Amino acid sequence: MEQPQPAHPRWKHRPPGSNWGDFGPDDQLGRLNLLTPAKVRQGVAEVHEGLSFALSLPLDYPGGSALNPNRHPPVLRPTLRKGRVNFNCLLAELEPGRTDVLSDDLAILHLQYSTQWDSLAHAGSMFDANGDGLPEALYYNGYAAGRDVVGPHDVRDAGAPMSPGPAASTSAAHALGIEGMARTGVQGRGVMVDLRAHLGDARTLVGHDTLMRVLEQDGVAVEPGDIVCLHTGFADVVLGMRRHPDPQALHDACAVLDGRDEKLLQWITDSGLAAIAADNYAVEAHPARPGAAACCAALPLHEHCLFKLGVHLGELWHLTPLAEWLRAHGRHRFLLTAPPLNLPGAVGSPVTPVATV
């Protein structure tokens, strides 16, 4: 049974199984606190060949919006220079005698469209933290929706703008935004769990026992502060669809974690891992298999990791080339460097992770 916790500025009671307050009453980093200098040195010690693997999909993948109707591919547009299109711009036409040919552009990005990190403001839960009998909309460590994570009330202040310009919305994660993650550098020891090598490309729901069997067969040990990378092959399937994803085929493809498996969630807690990154769409099965009660989370692993533990989640990473190299060389550890964009207030971010072996 969860023991009573000391009072904190934002909560009197923390969710069962959570670590709220363990890293301090105002902590916004969660398990990234475990990426200590000693952990970085452990990652550096795994570099023997000096080979680097870029772990990002092109940011215009998966293509279209069939995988998620709320997210759309990036839009690239030229900027303007003195009222002209600033692409292949002959500066002499604006400033006689100049020899420069200039191009400059902008991007409209859905920040969680492709290879990404989720911030701790991405998923919260309803929980009665102040003991008044009424659940509140909260995020990790008791930060509150509407106070610390603020969104607009008018749909006109949401959605992709039709043209670039000043943002009408003042929505932002004033706490738990992606910038906290960015400032850590997100560097340490990565550990590859090669689910694809054992389970193939068929849709497989991976619970605790299956995961433990894969770890045992490959001799993989996960230690506190490690960043766990789950290779399922899903990103390869996405790449093979060449920006025209088939949602049904993708739904039937590759391994996903079973977020309803309490033993699996407890292992995430007990392992002390710092973060989880996968090459699939959501790390866990979405939709999750039916829960025991109608009130349970639609994304139980997200709730457990982001809301309770402060474990950041990476999605749609491209892990196959690295996983195949590691397996061929009898290894599973590497140096991982994966900071997101330092974009204050964002709840997710594209990332271009680099693994070095």
Secondary structure, 3 states (H helix, E strand, C coil): CCCCCCCCCCCCCCCCCCCCCCCCCCCCCHHHHHCCHHHHHHHHCCCCCCCEEECECCCCCCCCCCCCCCCCCCEEEECEECCEECCCEEHHHCCCCCCCEECCEEEECCCCCCCEEECCCCCCEEECCCCCCCCEEECHHHCEECCCEECCCCHHHCCCCCCCCCCCCCCEECCCCHHHHHHHCCEEEEEEEEHHHHHCCECEEECHHHHHHHHHHHCCCCCCCCEEEEECCHHHHHHHCCCCCCHHHHHCECEEECCCCHHHHHHHHHHCCCEEEECCCCCECCCCCCCCCCCCCCCHHHHHHHHHHCCEEEECECCHHHHHHHHHCCCCEEEEECCECCCCCCCEEEECCEEEC
